[in-house]
Amino acid sequence: MAPPTRARTGSNKKAQLGLFTGYLLAGAGTLFGAALLVISLWKPDSFAPLRSKAADVASSAGAAGAAGRVGTRSFVEALLAYYRAGSRNAALAREMEVARVKLVQAQAVAQENERLKALLKLGSGETRPVTYARLIGSTAASTRRFAYLSAGTSQGVQPGMPVVSPYGLVGRVLEAGADSARVLLLTDSESLVPVRLARADIVAFAEGRSDGSLRLRLVNLGINPLKPGDVFVTSGAGGLYPPNVPVAIVAQTTRDGAMGQLLSNPAATDAVAVMPIWQAAAVREIARPLPSPSAAPTGRR
């Protein structure tokens, strides 16, 4: 069965009437607009009150829109400023950390330069060092107190030579290899150094205690003249250590002397000087073994 034919628009009076009304309103609006245009061109001031009223009505909406734009812009700018401030603070914090590290490094370099300058002054005296070296290790976890030098027999180091720093005596060479040596520190229990009081002619022995301190035993017992703060230096007795090298400072007095602290702490010392034996001939004479009675010549009359 064929579908019914579609009705045309012209046959619908209601549709025709609506279309006619639309054309009529469009024409009237066009004529009204043209009339307003002619009037505005002929008398421009005629619509001034209307424009003022329209501007007054639209001003509140414009103000609200402007406030919204300003508020949105301020909020965005605040967010951007907060982000930028956070980024700048983080960058400044990183720069401060780097600057702090650089400052510490500069201070360490300055202190090392001062120590090296003081160490080089040791070579300006009558007795010049055999060589300069560094303490490259120590026996921190042992009852014995040894340190290791970065110089040996190739640099002229021999057993028995004193090892000093700009602050005082460190110890003496115990064993020497080709390019390294072992040093017996003053705090070792086998270390015994003849010393004297710097301010008076009072002699003593500085004995190591294996705990970082020294025991200062007076040779002549009696009234103890020592007091905290007194400084002991090497006396030169025995011919091994040169005289007047700082050794220890009195920390606490005892019945037969005092307890002393090292003036040259090996833990805080890196560069040292190896000095020649003060009186090598005398030391060799003392160390020479005595002849046995059987080897002595026996003559008969």
PASEBA-1860 file (N, C-alpha, C; in nm, 3 decimals):
! residues 301
1> MAPPTRAR> 0.087/-0.118/0.000/0.000/0.000/0.000/0.090/0.122/0.000 ~ 0.063/0.220/-0.089/0.148/0.338/-0.105/0.129/0.430/0.014 ~ 0.239/0.495/0.063/0.228/0.588/0.177/0.155/0.713/0.138 ~ 0.085/0.774/0.232/0.008/0.896/0.198/0.101/1.009/0.162 ~ 0.054/1.090/0.070/0.134/1.206/0.025/0.141/1.308/0.135 ~ 0.262/1.377/0.141/0.288/1.479/0.246/0.212/1.607/0.213 ~ 0.144/1.666/0.314/0.066/1.788/0.290/0.160/1.905/0.271 ~ 0.133/1.995/0.177/0.216/2.112/0.151/0.190/2.221/0.253
9> TGSNKKAQ> 0.285/2.312/0.268/0.274/2.419/0.367/0.161/2.515/0.331 ~ 0.143/2.540/0.203/0.040/2.635/0.161/-0.100/2.591/0.198 ~ -0.119/2.465/0.219/-0.252/2.415/0.253/-0.281/2.429/0.401 ~ -0.180/2.460/0.480/-0.199/2.475/0.624/-0.209/2.624/0.655 ~ -0.328/2.669/0.684/-0.349/2.814/0.704/-0.278/2.865/0.830 ~ -0.273/2.781/0.931/-0.207/2.824/1.054/-0.059/2.847/1.032 ~ 0.002/2.759/0.953/0.143/2.778/0.921/0.163/2.900/0.836 ~ 0.073/2.922/0.743/0.084/3.040/0.657/0.071/3.168/0.738
17> LGLFTGYL> -0.022/3.167/0.834/-0.041/3.285/0.916/0.083/3.313/1.001 ~ 0.145/3.210/1.057/0.265/3.230/1.136/0.381/3.284/1.052 ~ 0.393/3.233/0.931/0.499/3.280/0.842/0.478/3.425/0.805 ~ 0.350/3.462/0.780/0.320/3.600/0.745/0.350/3.693/0.862 ~ 0.314/3.648/0.981/0.339/3.732/1.099/0.488/3.754/1.119 ~ 0.569/3.649/1.094/0.714/3.663/1.108/0.769/3.764/1.010 ~ 0.725/3.755/0.884/0.770/3.853/0.784/0.731/3.994/0.823 ~ 0.608/4.006/0.877/0.558/4.138/0.914/0.641/4.198/1.027
25> LAGAGTLF> 0.670/4.117/1.129/0.751/4.167/1.240/0.893/4.201/1.196 ~ 0.949/4.118/1.107/1.083/4.146/1.058/1.085/4.277/0.980 ~ 0.979/4.300/0.899/0.974/4.425/0.823/0.957/4.543/0.914 ~ 0.871/4.528/1.018/0.850/4.639/1.111/0.978/4.669/1.187 ~ 1.048/4.564/1.229/1.172/4.588/1.301/1.275/4.657/1.214 ~ 1.276/4.619/1.084/1.371/4.682/0.993/1.340/4.829/0.976 ~ 1.207/4.860/0.959/1.166/5.000/0.944/1.197/5.079/1.070 ~ 1.173/5.016/1.189/1.199/5.086/1.315/1.348/5.113/1.331
33> GAALLVIS> 1.430/5.017/1.296/1.574/5.037/1.306/1.622/5.144/1.210 ~ 1.565/5.143/1.090/1.604/5.246/0.993/1.565/5.383/1.043 ~ 1.444/5.392/1.107/1.400/5.521/1.159/1.492/5.568/1.270 ~ 1.530/5.475/1.359/1.623/5.513/1.466/1.757/5.556/1.411 ~ 1.802/5.493/1.305/1.929/5.530/1.245/1.923/5.669/1.185 ~ 1.809/5.698/1.120/1.793/5.830/1.058/1.789/5.937/1.165 ~ 1.716/5.906/1.277/1.705/6.005/1.384/1.841/6.027/1.449 ~ 1.917/5.919/1.471/2.047/5.934/1.536/2.145/6.011/1.449
41> LWKPDSFA> 2.130/5.998/1.317/2.217/6.075/1.228/2.172/6.220/1.218 ~ 2.040/6.239/1.228/1.988/6.376/1.214/2.006/6.453/1.343 ~ 1.971/6.390/1.459/1.987/6.452/1.590/2.060/6.352/1.683 ~ 2.192/6.359/1.688/2.268/6.261/1.768/2.236/6.267/1.917 ~ 2.194/6.384/1.969/2.169/6.396/2.113/2.033/6.346/2.156 ~ 1.953/6.299/2.064/1.818/6.256/2.099/1.818/6.133/2.188 ~ 1.913/6.044/2.168/1.915/5.917/2.244/2.015/5.920/2.361 ~ 2.067/6.038/2.395/2.163/6.049/2.507/2.102/6.002/2.639
49> PLRSKAAD> 1.977/6.046/2.675/1.920/5.996/2.802/1.904/5.844/2.804 ~ 1.864/5.788/2.688/1.847/5.643/2.684/1.982/5.571/2.702 ~ 2.084/5.625/2.636/2.216/5.564/2.651/2.265/5.573/2.796 ~ 2.234/5.686/2.863/2.276/5.701/3.003/2.204/5.600/3.092 ~ 2.072/5.584/3.068/1.997/5.486/3.147/2.051/5.344/3.123 ~ 2.077/5.313/2.998/2.131/5.179/2.969/2.267/5.159/3.032 ~ 2.349/5.266/3.030/2.481/5.255/3.093/2.469/5.236/3.243 ~ 2.367/5.308/3.304/2.347/5.292/3.449/2.303/5.150/3.483
57> VASSAGAA> 2.214/5.097/3.398/2.166/4.961/3.424/2.279/4.860/3.408 ~ 2.364/4.880/3.308/2.471/4.785/3.280/2.593/4.805/3.369 ~ 2.599/4.918/3.443/2.719/4.947/3.524/2.736/4.847/3.638 ~ 2.624/4.808/3.702/2.635/4.712/3.812/2.688/4.577/3.763 ~ 2.634/4.534/3.647/2.683/4.408/3.592/2.830/4.419/3.550 ~ 2.867/4.534/3.494/3.007/4.555/3.455/3.099/4.559/3.576 ~ 3.053/4.624/3.683/3.135/4.629/3.804/3.155/4.490/3.862 ~ 3.045/4.412/3.863/3.057/4.275/3.913/3.153/4.194/3.827
65> GAAGRVGT> 3.144/4.211/3.695/3.236/4.139/3.607/3.380/4.182/3.625 ~ 3.399/4.315/3.642/3.535/4.364/3.663/3.592/4.314/3.795 ~ 3.507/4.313/3.900/3.555/4.260/4.029/3.591/4.113/4.018 ~ 3.509/4.042/3.943/3.540/3.900/3.924/3.671/3.880/3.849 ~ 3.692/3.964/3.745/3.818/3.952/3.671/3.937/3.986/3.759 ~ 3.924/4.095/3.838/4.033/4.136/3.926/4.061/4.030/4.032 ~ 3.952/3.977/4.089/3.970/3.873/4.191/4.034/3.749/4.134 ~ 3.988/3.708/4.014/4.049/3.590/3.952/4.195/3.614/3.920
73> RSFVEALL> 4.224/3.735/3.869/4.362/3.767/3.838/4.448/3.772/3.963 ~ 4.394/3.830/4.072/4.470/3.836/4.197/4.496/3.696/4.252 ~ 4.395/3.610/4.242/4.411/3.472/4.290/4.518/3.398/4.210 ~ 4.514/3.415/4.078/4.613/3.349/3.993/4.753/3.405/4.021 ~ 4.762/3.539/4.035/4.890/3.598/4.066/4.943/3.553/4.202 ~ 4.852/3.538/4.299/4.895/3.489/4.431/4.949/3.347/4.421 ~ 4.880/3.263/4.341/4.930/3.126/4.323/5.066/3.126/4.256 ~ 5.080/3.208/4.151/5.208/3.215/4.082/5.318/3.269/4.174
81> AYYRAGSR> 5.283/3.373/4.254/5.382/3.428/4.345/5.424/3.326/4.450 ~ 5.326/3.249/4.501/5.359/3.145/4.600/5.450/3.039/4.538 ~ 5.418/2.999/4.417/5.501/2.898/4.350/5.641/2.952/4.325 ~ 5.647/3.078/4.276/5.778/3.137/4.250/5.857/3.155/4.380 ~ 5.788/3.198/4.487/5.858/3.215/4.614/5.911/3.082/4.666 ~ 5.830/2.976/4.654/5.877/2.844/4.696/5.997/2.798/4.615 ~ 5.991/2.820/4.484/6.104/2.780/4.400/6.228/2.861/4.434 ~ 6.210/2.992/4.456/6.325/3.075/4.491/6.382/3.037/4.627
89> NAALAREM> 6.293/3.008/4.724/6.343/2.966/4.856/6.421/2.835/4.846 ~ 6.371/2.741/4.766/6.443/2.614/4.749/6.578/2.638/4.683 ~ 6.579/2.727/4.582/6.706/2.756/4.515/6.804/2.825/4.611 ~ 6.752/2.920/4.692/6.838/2.986/4.790/6.890/2.889/4.895 ~ 6.804/2.794/4.936/6.849/2.694/5.033/6.961/2.608/4.976 ~ 6.946/2.569/4.848/7.052/2.491/4.785/7.180/2.573/4.774 ~ 7.167/2.701/4.738/7.285/2.786/4.729/7.352/2.804/4.865 ~ 7.271/2.814/4.971/7.327/2.827/5.105/7.402/2.701/5.145
97> EVARVKLV> 7.348/2.584/5.112/7.417/2.459/5.143/7.551/2.451/5.070 ~ 7.548/2.486/4.942/7.673/2.483/4.863/7.773/2.583/4.920 ~ 7.724/2.703/4.955/7.814/2.805/5.010/7.871/2.761/5.145 ~ 7.789/2.693/5.227/7.838/2.645/5.356/7.948/2.540/5.337 ~ 7.926/2.450/5.240/8.028/2.348/5.213/8.156/2.414/5.162 ~ 8.141/2.511/5.072/8.259/2.581/5.020/8.333/2.654/5.132 ~ 8.256/2.713/5.226/8.320/2.784/5.336/8.398/2.688/5.425 ~ 8.339/2.571/5.454/8.409/2.473/5.536/8.535/2.425/5.465
105> QAQAVAQE> 8.525/2.402/5.334/8.642/2.360/5.259/8.750/2.468/5.261 ~ 8.709/2.594/5.247/8.807/2.703/5.250/8.873/2.714/5.386 ~ 8.794/2.697/5.493/8.852/2.701/5.628/8.950/2.586/5.649 ~ 8.912/2.466/5.600/9.002/2.351/5.614/9.132/2.374/5.537 ~ 9.121/2.430/5.417/9.241/2.458/5.338/9.328/2.563/5.407 ~ 9.263/2.666/5.465/9.340/2.769/5.535/9.412/2.711/5.657 ~ 9.342/2.624/5.732/9.407/2.562/5.847/9.524/2.472/5.804 ~ 9.504/2.397/5.695/9.612/2.312/5.647/9.731/2.395/5.602
113> NERLKALL> 9.704/2.507/5.536/9.814/2.595/5.495/9.890/2.649/5.616 ~ 9.817/2.684/5.722/9.884/2.733/5.842/9.971/2.624/5.903 ~ 9.919/2.499/5.907/9.998/2.390/5.963/10.122/2.364/5.879 ~ 10.106/2.368/5.747/10.221/2.343/5.660/10.325/2.454/5.673 ~ 10.279/2.578/5.687/10.372/2.688/5.706/10.449/2.672/5.837 ~ 10.376/2.634/5.943/10.443/2.612/6.071/10.539/2.494/6.064 ~ 10.502/2.392/5.987/10.590/2.276/5.973/10.717/2.313/5.896 ~ 10.703/2.398/5.795/10.821/2.438/5.718/10.917/2.522/5.800
121> KLGSGETR> 10.865/2.589/5.904/10.953/2.669/5.990/11.050/2.581/6.067 ~ 11.014/2.451/6.081/11.106/2.361/6.150/11.238/2.347/6.074 ~ 11.233/2.368/5.943/11.354/2.356/5.863/11.442/2.478/5.865 ~ 11.396/2.585/5.932/11.476/2.707/5.936/11.573/2.710/6.053 ~ 11.570/2.608/6.142/11.661/2.605/6.256/11.794/2.542/6.220 ~ 11.870/2.514/6.324/12.002/2.454/6.302/11.990/2.311/6.251 ~ 11.892/2.236/6.304/11.872/2.097/6.264/11.760/2.091/6.161 ~ 11.794/2.052/6.040/11.694/2.045/5.934/11.630/1.906/5.931
129> PVTYARLI> 11.501/1.898/5.897/11.435/1.768/5.891/11.494/1.680/5.782 ~ 11.490/1.551/5.807/11.532/1.455/5.704/11.435/1.457/5.588 ~ 11.304/1.459/5.620/11.201/1.464/5.518/11.069/1.505/5.582 ~ 10.976/1.542/5.498/10.840/1.570/5.541/10.750/1.455/5.492 ~ 10.650/1.422/5.570/10.563/1.311/5.534/10.426/1.333/5.598 ~ 10.338/1.238/5.571/10.203/1.242/5.628/10.177/1.117/5.709 ~ 10.100/1.133/5.814/10.053/1.017/5.891/9.935/0.957/5.815 ~ 9.953/0.837/5.764/9.852/0.777/5.676/9.770/0.670/5.745
137> GSTAASTR> 9.793/0.645/5.873/9.715/0.544/5.943/9.760/0.532/6.086 ~ 9.678/0.464/6.167/9.711/0.444/6.307/9.637/0.321/6.358 ~ 9.679/0.272/6.474/9.616/0.155/6.536/9.519/0.205/6.642 ~ 9.400/0.244/6.598/9.303/0.301/6.691/9.236/0.194/6.776 ~ 9.229/0.069/6.727/9.158/-0.037/6.799/9.254/-0.134/6.865 ~ 9.369/-0.086/6.907/9.469/-0.172/6.968/9.517/-0.110/7.097 ~ 9.569/-0.197/7.187/9.627/-0.145/7.310/9.760/-0.077/7.285 ~ 9.825/-0.109/7.174/9.947/-0.041/7.133/9.912/0.081/7.050
145> RFAYLSAG> 10.002/0.176/7.051/9.977/0.302/6.980/10.086/0.323/6.875 ~ 10.051/0.292/6.750/10.142/0.309/6.638/10.075/0.398/6.533 ~ 10.158/0.460/6.452/10.111/0.535/6.335/10.202/0.499/6.218 ~ 10.157/0.530/6.098/10.231/0.494/5.978/10.259/0.618/5.894 ~ 10.383/0.626/5.848/10.430/0.739/5.769/10.428/0.707/5.620 ~ 10.414/0.810/5.540/10.418/0.794/5.395/10.560/0.816/5.342 ~ 10.661/0.784/5.421/10.801/0.797/5.379/10.881/0.685/5.446 ~ 10.989/0.643/5.379/11.070/0.535/5.432/11.217/0.558/5.404
153> TSQGVQPG> 11.290/0.447/5.392/11.435/0.457/5.372/11.471/0.527/5.241 ~ 11.380/0.521/5.142/11.407/0.591/5.016/11.415/0.742/5.036 ~ 11.350/0.791/5.140/11.356/0.934/5.171/11.451/0.963/5.286 ~ 11.529/0.864/5.330/11.627/0.885/5.435/11.579/0.854/5.575 ~ 11.460/0.797/5.589/11.406/0.768/5.721/11.473/0.642/5.776 ~ 11.513/0.648/5.904/11.577/0.537/5.971/11.511/0.517/6.108 ~ 11.516/0.394/6.160/11.460/0.369/6.294/11.527/0.456/6.399 ~ 11.445/0.502/6.493/11.495/0.587/6.602/11.478/0.735/6.577
161> MPVVSPYG> 11.451/0.779/6.454/11.440/0.922/6.424/11.312/0.979/6.485 ~ 11.321/1.095/6.549/11.202/1.158/6.607/11.108/1.208/6.497 ~ 10.980/1.205/6.527/10.876/1.255/6.438/10.805/1.369/6.510 ~ 10.803/1.487/6.450/10.745/1.605/6.514/10.643/1.669/6.422 ~ 10.554/1.746/6.483/10.457/1.827/6.411/10.477/1.972/6.453 ~ 10.406/2.066/6.395/10.421/2.206/6.440/10.384/2.228/6.586 ~ 10.311/2.133/6.647/10.267/2.151/6.785/10.355/2.077/6.885 ~ 10.441/1.987/6.838/10.527/1.918/6.932/10.565/1.780/6.885
169> LVGRVLEA> 10.618/1.702/6.979/10.667/1.568/6.950/10.551/1.472/6.930 ~ 10.562/1.386/6.827/10.460/1.285/6.798/10.508/1.147/6.843 ~ 10.632/1.115/6.817/10.689/0.984/6.853/10.822/0.965/6.784 ~ 10.857/0.841/6.763/10.983/0.810/6.694/10.961/0.693/6.600 ~ 11.044/0.686/6.497/11.034/0.580/6.398/11.077/0.448/6.462 ~ 10.990/0.349/6.450/11.022/0.218/6.507/11.075/0.124/6.400 ~ 11.011/0.122/6.285/11.054/0.040/6.172/11.040/0.122/6.046 ~ 11.129/0.100/5.948/11.127/0.176/5.823/11.135/0.081/5.706
177> GADSARVL> 11.041/0.096/5.613/11.046/0.024/5.487/11.099/0.115/5.378 ~ 11.082/0.073/5.254/11.133/0.153/5.143/11.058/0.284/5.129 ~ 10.924/0.281/5.137/10.844/0.402/5.117/10.743/0.424/5.229 ~ 10.758/0.358/5.341/10.669/0.376/5.455/10.745/0.342/5.582 ~ 10.690/0.384/5.694/10.755/0.358/5.822/10.649/0.351/5.931 ~ 10.682/0.278/6.038/10.593/0.267/6.153/10.649/0.352/6.265 ~ 10.562/0.427/6.328/10.601/0.524/6.431/10.545/0.478/6.564 ~ 10.630/0.476/6.665/10.587/0.450/6.802/10.541/0.582/6.862
185> LLTDSESL> 10.412/0.594/6.890/10.357/0.719/6.942/10.392/0.737/7.089 ~ 10.386/0.862/7.135/10.421/0.892/7.274/10.326/0.825/7.371 ~ 10.202/0.800/7.329/10.103/0.743/7.419/10.114/0.592/7.430 ~ 10.206/0.527/7.357/10.222/0.383/7.367/10.281/0.348/7.503 ~ 10.243/0.231/7.553/10.290/0.190/7.687/10.441/0.165/7.691 ~ 10.504/0.145/7.574/10.648/0.122/7.569/10.727/0.251/7.544 ~ 10.656/0.362/7.535/10.723/0.490/7.507/10.767/0.555/7.637 ~ 10.891/0.601/7.641/10.947/0.669/7.757/11.037/0.781/7.706
193> VPVRLARA> 11.002/0.904/7.736/11.074/1.021/7.684/11.122/1.106/7.801 ~ 11.252/1.138/7.808/11.302/1.230/7.911/11.259/1.373/7.879 ~ 11.197/1.437/7.977/11.143/1.572/7.957/11.186/1.659/8.074 ~ 11.160/1.787/8.059/11.184/1.882/8.167/11.075/1.988/8.164 ~ 11.056/2.052/8.278/10.957/2.158/8.287/11.008/2.281/8.213 ~ 10.924/2.340/8.131/10.969/2.451/8.047/11.005/2.574/8.129 ~ 10.940/2.595/8.242/10.964/2.717/8.320/11.070/2.701/8.428 ~ 11.119/2.578/8.446/11.219/2.555/8.552/11.300/2.432/8.515
201> DIVAFAEG> 11.410/2.414/8.587/11.499/2.301/8.560/11.455/2.182/8.645 ~ 11.337/2.128/8.610/11.281/2.012/8.678/11.264/1.902/8.574 ~ 11.331/1.790/8.594/11.331/1.683/8.495/11.233/1.574/8.536 ~ 11.185/1.502/8.432/11.089/1.394/8.455/11.094/1.301/8.336 ~ 11.014/1.196/8.343/10.997/1.103/8.232/10.849/1.103/8.192 ~ 10.824/1.111/8.060/10.688/1.105/8.007/10.662/0.962/7.960 ~ 10.571/0.893/8.032/10.539/0.754/8.000/10.402/0.747/7.934 ~ 10.393/0.669/7.826/10.265/0.649/7.759/10.173/0.561/7.840
209> RSDGSLRL> 10.041/0.586/7.831/9.943/0.509/7.907/9.842/0.438/7.816 ~ 9.863/0.442/7.685/9.777/0.372/7.588/9.633/0.419/7.589 ~ 9.605/0.532/7.649/9.468/0.585/7.650/9.465/0.729/7.601 ~ 9.570/0.772/7.533/9.575/0.909/7.481/9.637/1.009/7.576 ~ 9.681/0.966/7.694/9.741/1.058/7.791/9.882/1.011/7.827 ~ 9.953/1.094/7.902/10.089/1.065/7.947/10.096/1.075/8.099 ~ 10.185/0.995/8.154/10.214/1.005/8.297/10.352/1.069/8.311 ~ 10.357/1.180/8.382/10.481/1.254/8.400/10.535/1.222/8.539
217> RLVNLGIN> 10.643/1.145/8.541/10.704/1.103/8.668/10.829/1.188/8.695 ~ 10.828/1.254/8.808/10.943/1.337/8.846/11.062/1.248/8.884 ~ 11.181/1.293/8.848/11.302/1.219/8.884/11.334/1.239/9.031 ~ 11.327/1.362/9.078/11.353/1.394/9.218/11.221/1.408/9.291 ~ 11.192/1.312/9.379/11.068/1.315/9.454/11.083/1.407/9.574 ~ 10.974/1.460/9.616/10.971/1.554/9.728/10.843/1.633/9.718 ~ 10.851/1.762/9.741/10.734/1.849/9.725/10.708/1.866/9.576 ~ 10.588/1.835/9.536/10.552/1.842/9.395/10.535/1.988/9.354
225> PLKPGDVF> 10.623/2.040/9.266/10.612/2.181/9.227/10.521/2.203/9.106 ~ 10.463/2.098/9.052/10.385/2.111/8.929/10.246/2.166/8.958 ~ 10.189/2.227/8.857/10.051/2.276/8.865/9.987/2.264/8.727 ~ 9.856/2.253/8.722/9.789/2.241/8.592/9.823/2.357/8.500 ~ 9.852/2.323/8.377/9.890/2.424/8.278/10.038/2.429/8.251 ~ 10.118/2.364/8.334/10.262/2.360/8.308/10.291/2.280/8.182 ~ 10.393/2.324/8.109/10.430/2.261/7.982/10.564/2.191/8.000 ~ 10.568/2.068/7.949/10.693/1.991/7.948/10.746/1.983/7.807
233> VTSGAGGL> 10.879/1.994/7.796/10.949/1.982/7.667/11.056/1.875/7.681 ~ 11.107/1.831/7.566/11.214/1.732/7.570/11.338/1.794/7.632 ~ 11.409/1.712/7.708/11.529/1.761/7.776/11.656/1.737/7.696 ~ 11.652/1.647/7.597/11.771/1.614/7.521/11.854/1.505/7.583 ~ 11.819/1.458/7.702/11.893/1.352/7.768/11.880/1.222/7.689 ~ 11.986/1.147/7.681/11.986/1.023/7.605/12.028/1.041/7.461 ~ 12.021/1.163/7.408/12.067/1.191/7.274/11.972/1.153/7.162 ~ 11.853/1.099/7.195/11.762/1.057/7.088/11.676/1.172/7.037
241> YPPNVPVA> 11.611/1.244/7.130/11.523/1.354/7.091/11.595/1.487/7.107 ~ 11.578/1.579/7.015/11.639/1.712/7.032/11.572/1.785/7.148 ~ 11.644/1.873/7.216/11.585/1.942/7.332/11.483/2.048/7.290 ~ 11.399/2.084/7.388/11.304/2.196/7.377/11.192/2.172/7.275 ~ 11.159/2.047/7.249/11.043/2.016/7.166/10.923/1.997/7.258 ~ 10.814/2.070/7.240/10.697/2.055/7.328/10.644/1.912/7.328 ~ 10.607/1.864/7.447/10.560/1.726/7.462/10.420/1.722/7.518 ~ 10.399/1.779/7.638/10.270/1.764/7.705/10.243/1.883/7.795
249> IVAQTTRD> 10.117/1.894/7.834/10.075/1.998/7.929/10.010/1.928/8.048 ~ 10.039/1.977/8.167/9.989/1.915/8.289/9.838/1.936/8.299 ~ 9.767/1.824/8.318/9.622/1.831/8.336/9.582/1.811/8.481 ~ 9.656/1.725/8.552/9.623/1.695/8.691/9.750/1.649/8.762 ~ 9.774/1.701/8.878/9.893/1.664/8.953/9.868/1.534/9.032 ~ 9.976/1.460/9.054/9.971/1.337/9.133/10.079/1.344/9.241 ~ 10.092/1.235/9.319/10.189/1.235/9.428/10.332/1.243/9.377 ~ 10.358/1.172/9.267/10.495/1.168/9.214/10.512/1.241/9.082
257> GAMGQLLS> 10.416/1.325/9.045/10.427/1.398/8.919/10.293/1.454/8.874 ~ 10.252/1.413/8.757/10.127/1.465/8.704/10.078/1.378/8.589 ~ 9.952/1.399/8.553/9.895/1.340/8.432/9.891/1.450/8.327 ~ 9.942/1.417/8.209/9.953/1.518/8.104/9.876/1.483/7.979 ~ 9.843/1.586/7.904/9.779/1.571/7.774/9.878/1.609/7.664 ~ 9.872/1.535/7.555/9.962/1.562/7.443/9.936/1.700/7.384 ~ 10.044/1.767/7.349/10.029/1.893/7.277/10.012/1.869/7.127 ~ 10.066/1.759/7.076/10.050/1.725/6.935/9.970/1.595/6.927
265> NPAATDAV> 9.840/1.611/6.910/9.751/1.494/6.904/9.765/1.427/6.768 ~ 9.807/1.301/6.763/9.823/1.234/6.633/9.692/1.224/6.555 ~ 9.579/1.217/6.625/9.450/1.206/6.555/9.418/1.333/6.476 ~ 9.473/1.445/6.519/9.447/1.572/6.450/9.568/1.620/6.372 ~ 9.665/1.532/6.351/9.788/1.569/6.281/9.797/1.493/6.150 ~ 9.825/1.563/6.043/9.841/1.496/5.914/9.984/1.508/5.862 ~ 10.037/1.630/5.856/10.174/1.650/5.806/10.272/1.656/5.922 ~ 10.383/1.583/5.909/10.486/1.579/6.013/10.623/1.590/5.948
273> AVMPIWQA> 10.722/1.610/6.031/10.860/1.615/5.985/10.940/1.508/6.060 ~ 11.024/1.439/5.987/11.113/1.339/6.046/11.247/1.405/6.070 ~ 11.288/1.412/6.197/11.412/1.479/6.234/11.524/1.378/6.251 ~ 11.646/1.419/6.229/11.759/1.327/6.256/11.775/1.304/6.406 ~ 11.837/1.193/6.440/11.864/1.165/6.581/11.955/1.275/6.636 ~ 11.924/1.322/6.756/11.991/1.439/6.810/12.141/1.416/6.824 ~ 12.179/1.309/6.887/12.321/1.274/6.902/12.337/1.128/6.863 ~ 12.351/1.107/6.733/12.352/0.970/6.681/12.469/0.890/6.737
281> AAVREIAR> 12.585/0.951/6.750/12.702/0.878/6.800/12.680/0.831/6.942 ~ 12.621/0.918/7.026/12.596/0.880/7.165/12.493/0.770/7.173 ~ 12.392/0.776/7.088/12.289/0.672/7.089/12.348/0.540/7.045 ~ 12.433/0.542/6.943/12.497/0.418/6.899/12.587/0.360/7.007 ~ 12.654/0.448/7.080/12.741/0.401/7.187/12.661/0.336/7.300 ~ 12.545/0.397/7.330/12.462/0.341/7.436/12.401/0.209/7.392 ~ 12.361/0.202/7.263/12.297/0.080/7.213/12.396/-0.030/7.184 ~ 12.525/-0.002/7.183/12.624/-0.105/7.152/12.626/-0.207/7.266
289> PLPSPSAA> 12.615/-0.336/7.234/12.614/-0.437/7.341/12.749/-0.446/7.409 ~ 12.745/-0.470/7.539/12.869/-0.484/7.616/12.934/-0.618/7.583 ~ 13.066/-0.625/7.581/13.132/-0.753/7.554/13.109/-0.852/7.667 ~ 13.091/-0.976/7.631/13.066/-1.080/7.731/13.195/-1.108/7.809 ~ 13.182/-1.156/7.934/13.303/-1.184/8.013/13.394/-1.287/7.947 ~ 13.335/-1.381/7.871/13.418/-1.485/7.807/13.501/-1.428/7.695 ~ 13.450/-1.317/7.636/13.524/-1.256/7.525/13.631/-1.159/7.574 ~ 13.632/-1.130/7.704/13.731/-1.037/7.755/13.868/-1.102/7.755
297> PTGRR> 13.974/-1.031/7.721/14.109/-1.090/7.720/14.155/-1.126/7.860 ~ 14.204/-1.239/7.871/14.259/-1.287/8.000/14.409/-1.309/7.987 ~ 14.483/-1.235/8.058/14.631/-1.248/8.052/14.686/-1.316/8.176 ~ 14.786/-1.389/8.159/14.851/-1.454/8.272/14.986/-1.390/8.295 ~ 15.011/-1.375/8.416/15.142/-1.321/8.452/15.242/-1.434/8.461
END
